[in-house]
């Protein structure tokens, strides 16, 4: 009788530990996704160009194309506006 109750309590404790570990892994996964998202945003921000430099007066046409493709790679509208500001 006592041994049976003890086994039941140990099983309950082990079940609670498993639930805790599952929740912990879920939270760690969400944290990793958040970190990856922030890192992606930082990378995009570091490539953001200056639209005033897109003016053909500042660059030769071939250098302008390279600049636009390098700094406005993630947004097709900004890229096309950079290549043809008129």
mmCIF file as gemmi writes it, N, C-alpha and C atoms, coordinates in Angstrom:
data_model
loop_
_atom_site.group_PDB
_atom_site.id
_atom_site.type_symbol
_atom_site.label_atom_id
_atom_site.label_alt_id
_atom_site.label_comp_id
_atom_site.label_asym_id
_atom_site.label_entity_id
_atom_site.label_seq_id
_atom_site.pdbx_PDB_ins_code
_atom_site.Cartn_x
_atom_site.Cartn_y
_atom_site.Cartn_z
_atom_site.occupancy
_atom_site.B_iso_or_equiv
_atom_site.pdbx_formal_charge
_atom_site.auth_seq_id
_atom_site.auth_asym_id
_atom_site.pdbx_PDB_model_num
ATOM 1 N N . UNK Axp A 1 ? 0.821 -1.19 0 1 0 ? 1 A 1
ATOM 2 C CA . UNK Axp A 1 ? 0 0 0 1 0 ? 1 A 1
ATOM 3 C C . UNK Axp A 1 ? 0.87 1.26 0 1 0 ? 1 A 1
ATOM 4 N N . UNK Axp A 2 ? 1.797 1.342 0.924 1 0 ? 2 A 1
ATOM 5 C CA . UNK Axp A 2 ? 2.678 2.504 0.997 1 0 ? 2 A 1
ATOM 6 C C . UNK Axp A 2 ? 3.574 2.573 -0.232 1 0 ? 2 A 1
ATOM 7 N N . UNK Axp A 3 ? 4.076 1.409 -0.657 1 0 ? 3 A 1
ATOM 8 C CA . UNK Axp A 3 ? 4.93 1.371 -1.842 1 0 ? 3 A 1
ATOM 9 C C . UNK Axp A 3 ? 4.168 1.8 -3.1 1 0 ? 3 A 1
ATOM 10 N N . UNK Axp A 4 ? 2.91 1.411 -3.175 1 0 ? 4 A 1
ATOM 11 C CA . UNK Axp A 4 ? 2.088 1.788 -4.328 1 0 ? 4 A 1
ATOM 12 C C . UNK Axp A 4 ? 1.873 3.302 -4.36 1 0 ? 4 A 1
ATOM 13 N N . UNK Axp A 5 ? 1.562 3.886 -3.205 1 0 ? 5 A 1
ATOM 14 C CA . UNK Axp A 5 ? 1.373 5.345 -3.139 1 0 ? 5 A 1
ATOM 15 C C . UNK Axp A 5 ? 2.673 6.075 -3.467 1 0 ? 5 A 1
ATOM 16 N N . UNK Axp A 6 ? 3.774 5.509 -2.982 1 0 ? 6 A 1
ATOM 17 C CA . UNK Axp A 6 ? 5.079 6.123 -3.279 1 0 ? 6 A 1
ATOM 18 C C . UNK Axp A 6 ? 5.365 6.088 -4.777 1 0 ? 6 A 1
ATOM 19 N N . UNK Axp A 7 ? 5.056 4.976 -5.427 1 0 ? 7 A 1
ATOM 20 C CA . UNK Axp A 7 ? 5.263 4.863 -6.872 1 0 ? 7 A 1
ATOM 21 C C . UNK Axp A 7 ? 4.369 5.843 -7.631 1 0 ? 7 A 1
ATOM 22 N N . UNK Axp A 8 ? 3.14 5.993 -7.154 1 0 ? 8 A 1
ATOM 23 C CA . UNK Axp A 8 ? 2.224 6.941 -7.789 1 0 ? 8 A 1
ATOM 24 C C . UNK Axp A 8 ? 2.752 8.369 -7.667 1 0 ? 8 A 1
ATOM 25 N N . UNK Axp A 9 ? 3.257 8.704 -6.488 1 0 ? 9 A 1
ATOM 26 C CA . UNK Axp A 9 ? 3.817 10.055 -6.282 1 0 ? 9 A 1
ATOM 27 C C . UNK Axp A 9 ? 5.055 10.273 -7.159 1 0 ? 9 A 1
ATOM 28 N N . UNK Axp A 10 ? 5.917 9.258 -7.246 1 0 ? 10 A 1
ATOM 29 C CA . UNK Axp A 10 ? 7.105 9.369 -8.098 1 0 ? 10 A 1
ATOM 30 C C . UNK Axp A 10 ? 6.715 9.516 -9.565 1 0 ? 10 A 1
ATOM 31 N N . UNK Axp A 11 ? 5.685 8.778 -9.97 1 0 ? 11 A 1
ATOM 32 C CA . UNK Axp A 11 ? 5.2 8.897 -11.355 1 0 ? 11 A 1
ATOM 33 C C . UNK Axp A 11 ? 4.665 10.311 -11.608 1 0 ? 11 A 1
ATOM 34 N N . UNK Axp A 12 ? 3.926 10.829 -10.638 1 0 ? 12 A 1
ATOM 35 C CA . UNK Axp A 12 ? 3.375 12.189 -10.761 1 0 ? 12 A 1
ATOM 36 C C . UNK Axp A 12 ? 4.514 13.22 -10.856 1 0 ? 12 A 1
ATOM 37 N N . UNK Axp A 13 ? 5.531 13.052 -10.034 1 0 ? 13 A 1
ATOM 38 C CA . UNK Axp A 13 ? 6.691 13.949 -10.064 1 0 ? 13 A 1
ATOM 39 C C . UNK Axp A 13 ? 7.389 13.872 -11.42 1 0 ? 13 A 1
ATOM 40 N N . UNK Axp A 14 ? 7.589 12.659 -11.921 1 0 ? 14 A 1
ATOM 41 C CA . UNK Axp A 14 ? 8.24 12.489 -13.229 1 0 ? 14 A 1
ATOM 42 C C . UNK Axp A 14 ? 7.403 13.083 -14.356 1 0 ? 14 A 1
ATOM 43 N N . UNK Axp A 15 ? 6.084 12.94 -14.264 1 0 ? 15 A 1
ATOM 44 C CA . UNK Axp A 15 ? 5.21 13.544 -15.266 1 0 ? 15 A 1
ATOM 45 C C . UNK Axp A 15 ? 5.32 15.073 -15.244 1 0 ? 15 A 1
ATOM 46 N N . UNK Axp A 16 ? 5.369 15.634 -14.041 1 0 ? 16 A 1
ATOM 47 C CA . UNK Axp A 16 ? 5.517 17.083 -13.918 1 0 ? 16 A 1
ATOM 48 C C . UNK Axp A 16 ? 6.866 17.546 -14.468 1 0 ? 16 A 1
ATOM 49 N N . UNK Axp A 17 ? 7.91 16.762 -14.256 1 0 ? 17 A 1
ATOM 50 C CA . UNK Axp A 17 ? 9.228 17.102 -14.798 1 0 ? 17 A 1
ATOM 51 C C . UNK Axp A 17 ? 9.199 17.095 -16.325 1 0 ? 17 A 1
ATOM 52 N N . UNK Axp A 18 ? 8.52 16.092 -16.908 1 0 ? 18 A 1
ATOM 53 C CA . UNK Axp A 18 ? 8.415 16.011 -18.359 1 0 ? 18 A 1
ATOM 54 C C . UNK Axp A 18 ? 7.655 17.214 -18.92 1 0 ? 18 A 1
ATOM 55 N N . UNK Axp A 19 ? 6.575 17.575 -18.255 1 0 ? 19 A 1
ATOM 56 C CA . UNK Axp A 19 ? 5.795 18.742 -18.694 1 0 ? 19 A 1
ATOM 57 C C . UNK Axp A 19 ? 6.652 20.001 -18.619 1 0 ? 19 A 1
ATOM 58 N N . UNK Axp A 20 ? 7.396 20.139 -17.534 1 0 ? 20 A 1
ATOM 59 C CA . UNK Axp A 20 ? 8.271 21.303 -17.375 1 0 ? 20 A 1
ATOM 60 C C . UNK Axp A 20 ? 9.325 21.352 -18.476 1 0 ? 20 A 1
ATOM 61 N N . UNK Axp A 21 ? 9.951 20.223 -18.771 1 0 ? 21 A 1
ATOM 62 C CA . UNK Axp A 21 ? 10.981 20.181 -19.819 1 0 ? 21 A 1
ATOM 63 C C . UNK Axp A 21 ? 10.387 20.517 -21.192 1 0 ? 21 A 1
ATOM 64 N N . UNK Axp A 22 ? 9.186 20.025 -21.463 1 0 ? 22 A 1
ATOM 65 C CA . UNK Axp A 22 ? 8.519 20.313 -22.733 1 0 ? 22 A 1
ATOM 66 C C . UNK Axp A 22 ? 8.246 21.81 -22.862 1 0 ? 22 A 1
ATOM 67 N N . UNK Axp A 23 ? 7.746 22.416 -21.805 1 0 ? 23 A 1
ATOM 68 C CA . UNK Axp A 23 ? 7.48 23.863 -21.82 1 0 ? 23 A 1
ATOM 69 C C . UNK Axp A 23 ? 8.784 24.657 -21.972 1 0 ? 23 A 1
ATOM 70 N N . UNK Axp A 24 ? 9.819 24.175 -21.303 1 0 ? 24 A 1
ATOM 71 C CA . UNK Axp A 24 ? 11.119 24.845 -21.384 1 0 ? 24 A 1
ATOM 72 C C . UNK Axp A 24 ? 11.657 24.786 -22.815 1 0 ? 24 A 1
ATOM 73 N N . UNK Axp A 25 ? 11.565 23.613 -23.462 1 0 ? 25 A 1
ATOM 74 C CA . UNK Axp A 25 ? 12.029 23.488 -24.849 1 0 ? 25 A 1
ATOM 75 C C . UNK Axp A 25 ? 11.219 24.37 -25.785 1 0 ? 25 A 1
ATOM 76 N N . UNK Axp A 26 ? 9.919 24.461 -25.556 1 0 ? 26 A 1
ATOM 77 C CA . UNK Axp A 26 ? 9.061 25.319 -26.372 1 0 ? 26 A 1
ATOM 78 C C . UNK Axp A 26 ? 9.482 26.78 -26.227 1 0 ? 26 A 1
ATOM 79 N N . UNK Axp A 27 ? 9.711 27.211 -25.002 1 0 ? 27 A 1
ATOM 80 C CA . UNK Axp A 27 ? 10.129 28.595 -24.762 1 0 ? 27 A 1
ATOM 81 C C . UNK Axp A 27 ? 11.495 28.866 -25.388 1 0 ? 27 A 1
ATOM 82 N N . UNK Axp A 28 ? 12.41 27.912 -25.297 1 0 ? 28 A 1
ATOM 83 C CA . UNK Axp A 28 ? 13.729 28.086 -25.901 1 0 ? 28 A 1
ATOM 84 C C . UNK Axp A 28 ? 13.618 28.172 -27.411 1 0 ? 28 A 1
ATOM 85 N N . UNK Axp A 29 ? 12.736 27.383 -28.003 1 0 ? 29 A 1
ATOM 86 C CA . UNK Axp A 29 ? 12.517 27.447 -29.449 1 0 ? 29 A 1
ATOM 87 C C . UNK Axp A 29 ? 11.958 28.791 -29.88 1 0 ? 29 A 1
ATOM 88 N N . UNK Axp A 30 ? 11.002 29.296 -29.124 1 0 ? 30 A 1
ATOM 89 C CA . UNK Axp A 30 ? 10.433 30.613 -29.434 1 0 ? 30 A 1
ATOM 90 C C . UNK Axp A 30 ? 11.491 31.704 -29.3 1 0 ? 30 A 1
ATOM 91 N N . UNK Axp A 31 ? 12.342 31.583 -28.301 1 0 ? 31 A 1
ATOM 92 C CA . UNK Axp A 31 ? 13.419 32.553 -28.105 1 0 ? 31 A 1
ATOM 93 C C . UNK Axp A 31 ? 14.393 32.517 -29.281 1 0 ? 31 A 1
ATOM 94 N N . UNK Axp A 32 ? 14.722 31.327 -29.763 1 0 ? 32 A 1
ATOM 95 C CA . UNK Axp A 32 ? 15.62 31.206 -30.914 1 0 ? 32 A 1
ATOM 96 C C . UNK Axp A 32 ? 15.006 31.845 -32.153 1 0 ? 32 A 1
ATOM 97 N N . UNK Axp A 33 ? 13.698 31.635 -32.36 1 0 ? 33 A 1
ATOM 98 C CA . UNK Axp A 33 ? 13.02 32.251 -33.497 1 0 ? 33 A 1
ATOM 99 C C . UNK Axp A 33 ? 13.055 33.775 -33.392 1 0 ? 33 A 1
ATOM 100 N N . UNK Axp A 34 ? 12.849 34.282 -32.2 1 0 ? 34 A 1
ATOM 101 C CA . UNK Axp A 34 ? 12.888 35.729 -31.986 1 0 ? 34 A 1
ATOM 102 C C . UNK Axp A 34 ? 14.28 36.284 -32.251 1 0 ? 34 A 1
ATOM 103 N N . UNK Axp A 35 ? 15.303 35.581 -31.771 1 0 ? 35 A 1
ATOM 104 C CA . UNK Axp A 35 ? 16.681 36.015 -32.014 1 0 ? 35 A 1
ATOM 105 C C . UNK Axp A 35 ? 16.999 36.016 -33.506 1 0 ? 35 A 1
ATOM 106 N N . UNK Axp A 36 ? 16.551 34.986 -34.212 1 0 ? 36 A 1
ATOM 107 C CA . UNK Axp A 36 ? 16.789 34.909 -35.651 1 0 ? 36 A 1
ATOM 108 C C . UNK Axp A 36 ? 16.07 36.033 -36.391 1 0 ? 36 A 1
ATOM 109 N N . UNK Axp A 37 ? 14.874 36.336 -35.963 1 0 ? 37 A 1
ATOM 110 C CA . UNK Axp A 37 ? 14.111 37.428 -36.574 1 0 ? 37 A 1
ATOM 111 C C . UNK Axp A 37 ? 14.806 38.774 -36.368 1 0 ? 37 A 1
ATOM 112 N N . UNK Axp A 38 ? 15.274 39.011 -35.157 1 0 ? 38 A 1
ATOM 113 C CA . UNK Axp A 38 ? 15.978 40.258 -34.853 1 0 ? 38 A 1
ATOM 114 C C . UNK Axp A 38 ? 17.268 40.348 -35.659 1 0 ? 38 A 1
ATOM 115 N N . UNK Axp A 39 ? 17.992 39.242 -35.76 1 0 ? 39 A 1
ATOM 116 C CA . UNK Axp A 39 ? 19.233 39.234 -36.538 1 0 ? 39 A 1
ATOM 117 C C . UNK Axp A 39 ? 18.943 39.518 -38.006 1 0 ? 39 A 1
ATOM 118 N N . UNK Axp A 40 ? 17.868 38.943 -38.531 1 0 ? 40 A 1
ATOM 119 C CA . UNK Axp A 40 ? 17.488 39.213 -39.921 1 0 ? 40 A 1
ATOM 120 C C . UNK Axp A 40 ? 17.144 40.679 -40.141 1 0 ? 40 A 1
ATOM 121 N N . UNK Axp A 41 ? 16.419 41.259 -39.196 1 0 ? 41 A 1
ATOM 122 C CA . UNK Axp A 41 ? 16.086 42.682 -39.298 1 0 ? 41 A 1
ATOM 123 C C . UNK Axp A 41 ? 17.34 43.546 -39.257 1 0 ? 41 A 1
ATOM 124 N N . UNK Axp A 42 ? 18.299 43.167 -38.429 1 0 ? 42 A 1
ATOM 125 C CA . UNK Axp A 42 ? 19.542 43.93 -38.347 1 0 ? 42 A 1
ATOM 126 C C . UNK Axp A 42 ? 20.333 43.837 -39.647 1 0 ? 42 A 1
ATOM 127 N N . UNK Axp A 43 ? 20.339 42.666 -40.254 1 0 ? 43 A 1
ATOM 128 C CA . UNK Axp A 43 ? 21.047 42.503 -41.524 1 0 ? 43 A 1
ATOM 129 C C . UNK Axp A 43 ? 20.384 43.343 -42.608 1 0 ? 43 A 1
ATOM 130 N N . UNK Axp A 44 ? 19.055 43.325 -42.655 1 0 ? 44 A 1
ATOM 131 C CA . UNK Axp A 44 ? 18.342 44.142 -43.645 1 0 ? 44 A 1
ATOM 132 C C . UNK Axp A 44 ? 18.627 45.626 -43.426 1 0 ? 44 A 1
ATOM 133 N N . UNK Axp A 45 ? 18.659 46.041 -42.166 1 0 ? 45 A 1
ATOM 134 C CA . UNK Axp A 45 ? 18.897 47.447 -41.858 1 0 ? 45 A 1
ATOM 135 C C . UNK Axp A 45 ? 20.307 47.874 -42.253 1 0 ? 45 A 1
ATOM 136 N N . UNK Axp A 46 ? 21.252 46.966 -42.147 1 0 ? 46 A 1
ATOM 137 C CA . UNK Axp A 46 ? 22.625 47.327 -42.494 1 0 ? 46 A 1
ATOM 138 C C . UNK Axp A 46 ? 22.807 47.504 -44 1 0 ? 46 A 1
ATOM 139 N N . UNK Axp A 47 ? 21.913 46.92 -44.789 1 0 ? 47 A 1
ATOM 140 C CA . UNK Axp A 47 ? 22.004 47.043 -46.239 1 0 ? 47 A 1
ATOM 141 C C . UNK Axp A 47 ? 21.159 48.184 -46.779 1 0 ? 47 A 1
ATOM 142 N N . UNK Axp A 48 ? 20.433 48.868 -45.947 1 0 ? 48 A 1
ATOM 143 C CA . UNK Axp A 48 ? 19.543 49.919 -46.419 1 0 ? 48 A 1
ATOM 144 C C . UNK Axp A 48 ? 20.371 51.058 -46.997 1 0 ? 48 A 1
ATOM 145 N N . UNK Axp A 49 ? 20.055 51.423 -48.189 1 0 ? 49 A 1
ATOM 146 C CA . UNK Axp A 49 ? 20.828 52.452 -48.878 1 0 ? 49 A 1
ATOM 147 C C . UNK Axp A 49 ? 20.229 53.834 -48.718 1 0 ? 49 A 1
ATOM 148 N N . UNK Axp A 50 ? 20.881 54.781 -49.334 1 0 ? 50 A 1
ATOM 149 C CA . UNK Axp A 50 ? 20.463 56.169 -49.31 1 0 ? 50 A 1
ATOM 150 C C . UNK Axp A 50 ? 19.935 56.52 -50.694 1 0 ? 50 A 1
ATOM 151 N N . UNK Axp A 51 ? 18.663 56.878 -50.788 1 0 ? 51 A 1
ATOM 152 C CA . UNK Axp A 51 ? 18.059 57.134 -52.094 1 0 ? 51 A 1
ATOM 153 C C . UNK Axp A 51 ? 18.634 58.384 -52.761 1 0 ? 51 A 1
ATOM 154 N N . UNK Axp A 52 ? 19.239 59.27 -52.007 1 0 ? 52 A 1
ATOM 155 C CA . UNK Axp A 52 ? 19.835 60.449 -52.638 1 0 ? 52 A 1
ATOM 156 C C . UNK Axp A 52 ? 21.065 60.078 -53.46 1 0 ? 52 A 1
ATOM 157 N N . UNK Axp A 53 ? 21.678 58.947 -53.137 1 0 ? 53 A 1
ATOM 158 C CA . UNK Axp A 53 ? 22.839 58.494 -53.899 1 0 ? 53 A 1
ATOM 159 C C . UNK Axp A 53 ? 22.441 57.795 -55.187 1 0 ? 53 A 1
ATOM 160 N N . UNK Axp A 54 ? 21.162 57.566 -55.395 1 0 ? 54 A 1
ATOM 161 C CA . UNK Axp A 54 ? 20.695 56.884 -56.598 1 0 ? 54 A 1
ATOM 162 C C . UNK Axp A 54 ? 20.699 57.804 -57.813 1 0 ? 54 A 1
ATOM 163 N N . UNK Axp A 55 ? 20.856 59.051 -57.59 1 0 ? 55 A 1
ATOM 164 C CA . UNK Axp A 55 ? 20.848 60.016 -58.683 1 0 ? 55 A 1
ATOM 165 C C . UNK Axp A 55 ? 22.002 59.723 -59.642 1 0 ? 55 A 1
ATOM 166 N N . UNK Axp A 56 ? 21.743 59.675 -60.946 1 0 ? 56 A 1
ATOM 167 C CA . UNK Axp A 56 ? 22.803 59.387 -61.921 1 0 ? 56 A 1
ATOM 168 C C . UNK Axp A 56 ? 23.951 60.384 -61.881 1 0 ? 56 A 1
ATOM 169 N N . UNK Axp A 57 ? 23.741 61.546 -61.297 1 0 ? 57 A 1
ATOM 170 C CA . UNK Axp A 57 ? 24.813 62.527 -61.188 1 0 ? 57 A 1
ATOM 171 C C . UNK Axp A 57 ? 25.921 62.002 -60.27 1 0 ? 57 A 1
ATOM 172 N N . UNK Axp A 58 ? 25.541 61.234 -59.254 1 0 ? 58 A 1
ATOM 173 C CA . UNK Axp A 58 ? 26.499 60.738 -58.275 1 0 ? 58 A 1
ATOM 174 C C . UNK Axp A 58 ? 27.29 59.521 -58.756 1 0 ? 58 A 1
ATOM 175 N N . UNK Axp A 59 ? 26.695 58.718 -59.632 1 0 ? 59 A 1
ATOM 176 C CA . UNK Axp A 59 ? 27.329 57.493 -60.091 1 0 ? 59 A 1
ATOM 177 C C . UNK Axp A 59 ? 27.239 57.382 -61.605 1 0 ? 59 A 1
ATOM 178 N N . UNK Axp A 60 ? 28.195 56.655 -62.167 1 0 ? 60 A 1
ATOM 179 C CA . UNK Axp A 60 ? 28.038 56.244 -63.557 1 0 ? 60 A 1
ATOM 180 C C . UNK Axp A 60 ? 26.923 55.207 -63.581 1 0 ? 60 A 1
ATOM 181 N N . UNK Axp A 61 ? 26.313 54.988 -64.751 1 0 ? 61 A 1
ATOM 182 C CA . UNK Axp A 61 ? 25.148 54.109 -64.841 1 0 ? 61 A 1
ATOM 183 C C . UNK Axp A 61 ? 25.447 52.694 -64.333 1 0 ? 61 A 1
ATOM 184 N N . UNK Axp A 62 ? 26.609 52.142 -64.684 1 0 ? 62 A 1
ATOM 185 C CA . UNK Axp A 62 ? 26.915 50.781 -64.235 1 0 ? 62 A 1
ATOM 186 C C . UNK Axp A 62 ? 27.134 50.723 -62.724 1 0 ? 62 A 1
ATOM 187 N N . UNK Axp A 63 ? 27.773 51.744 -62.151 1 0 ? 63 A 1
ATOM 188 C CA . UNK Axp A 63 ? 27.971 51.78 -60.702 1 0 ? 63 A 1
ATOM 189 C C . UNK Axp A 63 ? 26.647 52.013 -59.979 1 0 ? 63 A 1
ATOM 190 N N . UNK Axp A 64 ? 25.767 52.765 -60.608 1 0 ? 64 A 1
ATOM 191 C CA . UNK Axp A 64 ? 24.45 52.998 -60.03 1 0 ? 64 A 1
ATOM 192 C C . UNK Axp A 64 ? 23.674 51.684 -59.952 1 0 ? 64 A 1
ATOM 193 N N . UNK Axp A 65 ? 23.744 50.869 -61 1 0 ? 65 A 1
ATOM 194 C CA . UNK Axp A 65 ? 23.068 49.577 -61.007 1 0 ? 65 A 1
ATOM 195 C C . UNK Axp A 65 ? 23.582 48.695 -59.859 1 0 ? 65 A 1
ATOM 196 N N . UNK Axp A 66 ? 24.899 48.659 -59.702 1 0 ? 66 A 1
ATOM 197 C CA . UNK Axp A 66 ? 25.514 47.838 -58.645 1 0 ? 66 A 1
ATOM 198 C C . UNK Axp A 66 ? 25.084 48.345 -57.273 1 0 ? 66 A 1
ATOM 199 N N . UNK Axp A 67 ? 25.102 49.672 -57.085 1 0 ? 67 A 1
ATOM 200 C CA . UNK Axp A 67 ? 24.702 50.259 -55.809 1 0 ? 67 A 1
ATOM 201 C C . UNK Axp A 67 ? 23.246 49.907 -55.493 1 0 ? 67 A 1
ATOM 202 N N . UNK Axp A 68 ? 22.381 50.069 -56.471 1 0 ? 68 A 1
ATOM 203 C CA . UNK Axp A 68 ? 20.96 49.802 -56.251 1 0 ? 68 A 1
ATOM 204 C C . UNK Axp A 68 ? 20.718 48.331 -55.924 1 0 ? 68 A 1
ATOM 205 N N . UNK Axp A 69 ? 21.374 47.443 -56.651 1 0 ? 69 A 1
ATOM 206 C CA . UNK Axp A 69 ? 21.193 46.017 -56.406 1 0 ? 69 A 1
ATOM 207 C C . UNK Axp A 69 ? 21.741 45.607 -55.043 1 0 ? 69 A 1
ATOM 208 N N . UNK Axp A 70 ? 22.805 46.247 -54.604 1 0 ? 70 A 1
ATOM 209 C CA . UNK Axp A 70 ? 23.407 45.892 -53.32 1 0 ? 70 A 1
ATOM 210 C C . UNK Axp A 70 ? 22.585 46.415 -52.144 1 0 ? 70 A 1
ATOM 211 N N . UNK Axp A 71 ? 22.063 47.629 -52.251 1 0 ? 71 A 1
ATOM 212 C CA . UNK Axp A 71 ? 21.416 48.265 -51.104 1 0 ? 71 A 1
ATOM 213 C C . UNK Axp A 71 ? 19.896 48.157 -51.092 1 0 ? 71 A 1
ATOM 214 N N . UNK Axp A 72 ? 19.291 47.827 -52.216 1 0 ? 72 A 1
ATOM 215 C CA . UNK Axp A 72 ? 17.829 47.718 -52.262 1 0 ? 72 A 1
ATOM 216 C C . UNK Axp A 72 ? 17.414 46.355 -52.807 1 0 ? 72 A 1
ATOM 217 N N . UNK Axp A 73 ? 18.103 45.317 -52.367 1 0 ? 73 A 1
ATOM 218 C CA . UNK Axp A 73 ? 17.847 43.965 -52.865 1 0 ? 73 A 1
ATOM 219 C C . UNK Axp A 73 ? 16.554 43.372 -52.351 1 0 ? 73 A 1
ATOM 220 N N . UNK Axp A 74 ? 16.046 43.833 -51.213 1 0 ? 74 A 1
ATOM 221 C CA . UNK Axp A 74 ? 14.872 43.209 -50.61 1 0 ? 74 A 1
ATOM 222 C C . UNK Axp A 74 ? 13.546 43.854 -51.007 1 0 ? 74 A 1
ATOM 223 N N . UNK Axp A 75 ? 13.592 44.981 -51.715 1 0 ? 75 A 1
ATOM 224 C CA . UNK Axp A 75 ? 12.364 45.666 -52.077 1 0 ? 75 A 1
ATOM 225 C C . UNK Axp A 75 ? 12.43 46.044 -53.558 1 0 ? 75 A 1
ATOM 226 N N . UNK Axp A 76 ? 11.614 45.409 -54.356 1 0 ? 76 A 1
ATOM 227 C CA . UNK Axp A 76 ? 11.643 45.616 -55.801 1 0 ? 76 A 1
ATOM 228 C C . UNK Axp A 76 ? 11.27 47.048 -56.173 1 0 ? 76 A 1
ATOM 229 N N . UNK Axp A 77 ? 10.337 47.647 -55.457 1 0 ? 77 A 1
ATOM 230 C CA . UNK Axp A 77 ? 9.927 49.023 -55.773 1 0 ? 77 A 1
ATOM 231 C C . UNK Axp A 77 ? 11.071 50.008 -55.523 1 0 ? 77 A 1
ATOM 232 N N . UNK Axp A 78 ? 11.718 49.887 -54.369 1 0 ? 78 A 1
ATOM 233 C CA . UNK Axp A 78 ? 12.847 50.771 -54.071 1 0 ? 78 A 1
ATOM 234 C C . UNK Axp A 78 ? 13.986 50.548 -55.059 1 0 ? 78 A 1
ATOM 235 N N . UNK Axp A 79 ? 14.205 49.3 -55.438 1 0 ? 79 A 1
ATOM 236 C CA . UNK Axp A 79 ? 15.271 48.985 -56.383 1 0 ? 79 A 1
ATOM 237 C C . UNK Axp A 79 ? 14.999 49.631 -57.734 1 0 ? 79 A 1
ATOM 238 N N . UNK Axp A 80 ? 13.777 49.505 -58.232 1 0 ? 80 A 1
ATOM 239 C CA . UNK Axp A 80 ? 13.471 50.102 -59.525 1 0 ? 80 A 1
ATOM 240 C C . UNK Axp A 80 ? 13.469 51.635 -59.44 1 0 ? 80 A 1
ATOM 241 N N . UNK Axp A 81 ? 13.011 52.187 -58.316 1 0 ? 81 A 1
ATOM 242 C CA . UNK Axp A 81 ? 13.062 53.643 -58.14 1 0 ? 81 A 1
ATOM 243 C C . UNK Axp A 81 ? 14.501 54.138 -58.091 1 0 ? 81 A 1
ATOM 244 N N . UNK Axp A 82 ? 15.371 53.357 -57.492 1 0 ? 82 A 1
ATOM 245 C CA . UNK Axp A 82 ? 16.77 53.737 -57.405 1 0 ? 82 A 1
ATOM 246 C C . UNK Axp A 82 ? 17.41 53.733 -58.797 1 0 ? 82 A 1
ATOM 247 N N . UNK Axp A 83 ? 17.093 52.714 -59.582 1 0 ? 83 A 1
ATOM 248 C CA . UNK Axp A 83 ? 17.69 52.601 -60.916 1 0 ? 83 A 1
ATOM 249 C C . UNK Axp A 83 ? 17.161 53.651 -61.878 1 0 ? 83 A 1
ATOM 250 N N . UNK Axp A 84 ? 15.919 54.044 -61.675 1 0 ? 84 A 1
ATOM 251 C CA . UNK Axp A 84 ? 15.326 55.06 -62.553 1 0 ? 84 A 1
ATOM 252 C C . UNK Axp A 84 ? 14.576 56.076 -61.709 1 0 ? 84 A 1
ATOM 253 N N . UNK Axp A 85 ? 15.273 57.056 -61.139 1 0 ? 85 A 1
ATOM 254 C CA . UNK Axp A 85 ? 14.625 58.007 -60.217 1 0 ? 85 A 1
ATOM 255 C C . UNK Axp A 85 ? 13.638 58.95 -60.882 1 0 ? 85 A 1
ATOM 256 N N . UNK Axp A 86 ? 13.617 59.006 -62.191 1 0 ? 86 A 1
ATOM 257 C CA . UNK Axp A 86 ? 12.697 59.93 -62.889 1 0 ? 86 A 1
ATOM 258 C C . UNK Axp A 86 ? 11.294 59.47 -62.86 1 0 ? 86 A 1
